[in-house]
Amino acid sequence: MNDRSTALADPMADDALTRPFTGASPYDSYVHASVLNSMQQPLTDAPDEMGFLVTTQVMELWFTLIVHEWRTARVAFAKDDLPAAMDALIRSRRALTALNGSWAPIAALTPAQFNGFRAAFGKASGFQSAMYRHLEFLLGDKSAGLLRSHRGDPAVHEALSETYREPSLYDEVLGFLHRQGLHVPMRVRERDVTQPYASDPGVVDVWREIYAGPQHHPHLALGELLTDIAELVTRWRFEHVLVVRRAMGSKPGSAGSSGLAWLEQRAARPVFPELWEVRGDV
């Protein structure tokens, strides 16, 4: 076989693929894969700890993307740019679907497997995730107490404080709908946005009007997209409950919380509550 036929049979013989890089590869310079791959540092010999670390870190990346998309959507709603807002929400729906799938590597941990490395992370707990807190604040689930817990890290606390003080994604949705001629009550539009969002009968009326109208109206499509997002967030929370229930039962949480009971309470909190209330009225 001559050199030409050998080169054709072996695509790796292409000079463009085998030419040495000067320093890091362009791929690594852009993606920072070497940085990401250096962050898994198990503290025990337990075979399941690596999966726990990777799963948790992957979830943090999905949180980052979802927060980015919801901020993009929030800005678009403030500008009355519904197409741009919908595009960002659709992208976030895909990311939420992937986030929910991230539980798979650790979903079936037995108590013995989890206990093999649980002591290694000491007082660390998922509820301490600053990016997840951004996510919940953007949903309107504000908490001054959970914000205070980040005071020890000034940069993180200031960034989270900004999200805490700003209108939530849902606040901007309701402002947009009001400017479109739907009567969102003033008490909702002028509420203290640092307080947790609570269902309002006037907002139920707004969604009732939308759902009773044309079934292909853009506002109804928005309602259904928000319902998709609310459902995916709720599924993630309940999946968290199931993973914890299976791995550690009702033991106290690692950071001093009540563990399973606290997660169950958080999981029961509705996302975009009026969208669920109105469905029985249509």
HUWOQUI-V568421 format. One record per residue. RES is the residue in three letters. SS is DSSP state (A for helix, B for strand, O for the rest). PSI is psi in whole degrees, -180 to 180 (999 if undefined). NEAR is the number of other ideal C-beta (glycine too) atoms within 12 Angstrom. Layout:
RES&SS&PSI&NEAR, RES&SS&PSI&NEAR
//
This chain:
MET&O&131&9, ASN&O&171&8, ASP&A&-34&10, ARG&A&-45&10, SER&A&-34&10, THR&A&-42&12, ALA&A&-39&16, LEU&A&-33&13, ALA&A&-22&13, ASP&O&97&14, PRO&A&-21&12, MET&A&-9&13, ALA&A&-7&16, ASP&O&125&12, ASP&A&-35&10, ALA&A&-27&10, LEU&A&-24&13, THR&A&-3&12, ARG&O&130&12, PRO&O&144&10, PHE&O&154&13, THR&O&102&8, GLY&O&-150&9, ALA&O&153&15, SER&O&154&16, PRO&A&-35&13, TYR&A&-48&11, ASP&A&-34&16, SER&A&-32&14, TYR&A&-48&11, VAL&A&-23&14, HIS&O&41&16, ALA&A&-37&15, SER&A&-33&15, VAL&A&-48&14, LEU&A&-42&16, ASN&O&-8&15, SER&O&-3&12, MET&O&-4&18, GLN&O&103&18, GLN&O&79&14, PRO&O&146&19, LEU&O&-2&18, THR&O&177&20, ASP&O&6&11, ALA&O&128&23, PRO&O&-19&15, ASP&O&-7&28, GLU&A&-37&28, MET&A&-44&24, GLY&A&-37&26, PHE&A&-45&34, LEU&A&-48&28, VAL&A&-45&23, THR&A&-46&28, THR&A&-42&32, GLN&A&-39&26, VAL&A&-41&27, MET&A&-39&34, GLU&A&-38&27, LEU&A&-40&25, TRP&A&-40&33, PHE&A&-45&33, THR&A&-44&23, LEU&A&-44&27, ILE&A&-45&39, VAL&A&-43&34, HIS&A&-46&22, GLU&A&-38&32, TRP&A&-35&44, ARG&A&-40&31, THR&A&-44&28, ALA&A&-40&37, ARG&A&-44&36, VAL&A&-41&22, ALA&A&-42&27, PHE&A&-41&34, ALA&A&-27&24, LYS&O&6&17, ASP&O&31&20, ASP&O&82&19, LEU&A&-44&26, PRO&A&-44&17, ALA&A&-39&21, ALA&A&-44&35, MET&A&-41&29, ASP&A&-45&19, ALA&A&-39&33, LEU&A&-37&40, ILE&A&-43&25, ARG&A&-39&26, SER&A&-32&38, ARG&A&-41&29, ARG&A&-43&22, ALA&A&-39&32, LEU&A&-38&36, THR&A&-44&22, ALA&A&-40&22, LEU&A&-46&36, ASN&A&-35&29, GLY&A&-16&20, SER&A&-15&29, TRP&A&-22&31, ALA&A&-44&18, PRO&A&-23&22, ILE&A&6&32, ALA&O&-23&25, ALA&O&23&16, LEU&O&132&30, THR&O&163&17, PRO&A&-40&18, ALA&A&-41&15, GLN&A&-44&23, PHE&A&-42&31, ASN&A&-18&20, GLY&O&-21&23, PHE&O&-3&28, ARG&A&-42&30, ALA&A&-23&15, ALA&A&-29&22, PHE&A&9&23, GLY&O&-120&13, LYS&O&11&16, ALA&O&143&20, SER&O&149&26, GLY&A&-30&33, PHE&A&-10&29, GLN&A&-4&26, SER&O&117&28, ALA&A&-38&32, MET&A&-36&30, TYR&A&-34&35, ARG&A&-39&36, HIS&A&-44&36, LEU&A&-47&38, GLU&A&-38&35, PHE&A&-39&40, LEU&A&-26&43, LEU&O&-9&40, GLY&O&5&42, ASP&O&72&36, LYS&O&149&32, SER&O&113&25, ALA&A&-36&19, GLY&A&-45&14, LEU&A&-28&30, LEU&A&-44&27, ARG&A&-32&15, SER&O&-15&23, HIS&O&9&29, ARG&O&-25&17, GLY&O&-15&11, ASP&O&95&17, PRO&A&-42&11, ALA&A&-45&13, VAL&A&-43&21, HIS&A&-42&21, GLU&A&-43&16, ALA&A&-42&22, LEU&A&-35&34, SER&A&-37&25, GLU&A&-45&20, THR&A&-36&36, TYR&A&-40&32, ARG&A&-20&19, GLU&O&158&24, PRO&O&147&34, SER&O&171&37, LEU&A&-45&45, TYR&A&-36&46, ASP&A&-43&36, GLU&A&-34&37, VAL&A&-48&46, LEU&A&-37&43, GLY&A&-42&30, PHE&A&-47&34, LEU&A&-37&36, HIS&A&-43&24, ARG&A&-17&19, GLN&O&3&21, GLY&O&3&14, LEU&O&142&29, HIS&O&87&23, VAL&O&124&32, PRO&O&146&20, MET&A&-36&14, ARG&A&-26&15, VAL&A&-44&33, ARG&A&-29&26, GLU&O&20&14, ARG&O&164&25, ASP&O&108&19, VAL&O&-3&27, THR&O&-6&22, GLN&O&150&19, PRO&O&139&27, TYR&O&137&33, ALA&O&149&22, SER&O&142&24, ASP&O&132&27, PRO&A&-31&19, GLY&A&-34&24, VAL&A&-35&38, VAL&A&-42&30, ASP&A&-38&23, VAL&A&-49&36, TRP&A&-32&39, ARG&A&-43&25, GLU&A&-41&26, ILE&A&-46&37, TYR&A&-21&29, ALA&A&-9&18, GLY&O&-160&19, PRO&O&134&12, GLN&O&-5&14, HIS&O&20&10, HIS&O&143&19, PRO&A&-32&21, HIS&A&-34&32, LEU&A&-38&26, ALA&A&-38&23, LEU&A&-45&38, GLY&A&-42&38, GLU&A&-36&27, LEU&A&-41&31, LEU&A&-36&41, THR&A&-40&29, ASP&A&-46&25, ILE&A&-44&40, ALA&A&-42&34, GLU&A&-43&24, LEU&A&-40&31, VAL&A&-44&40, THR&A&-40&28, ARG&A&-39&22, TRP&A&-43&36, ARG&A&-45&35, PHE&A&-32&24, GLU&A&-38&27, HIS&A&-45&36, VAL&A&-46&29, LEU&A&-41&24, VAL&A&-45&33, VAL&A&-43&37, ARG&A&-39&23, ARG&A&-37&22, ALA&A&-31&32, MET&A&3&26, GLY&O&-137&20, SER&O&21&19, LYS&O&154&20, PRO&O&151&19, GLY&O&160&28, SER&O&-25&26, ALA&O&14&19, GLY&O&-2&16, SER&O&174&25, SER&O&2&19, GLY&O&-116&28, LEU&A&-43&25, ALA&A&-39&19, TRP&A&-42&27, LEU&A&-40&30, GLU&A&-40&21, GLN&A&-43&15, ARG&A&-39&33, ALA&A&-29&25, ALA&O&-9&16, ARG&O&124&27, PRO&O&146&25, VAL&O&126&37, PHE&O&63&41, PRO&A&-37&28, GLU&A&-27&38, LEU&A&-26&36, TRP&A&-37&24, GLU&A&-38&25, VAL&A&-20&28, ARG&A&-27&21, GLY&A&-8&12, ASP&O&-11&17, VAL&O&999&18
//
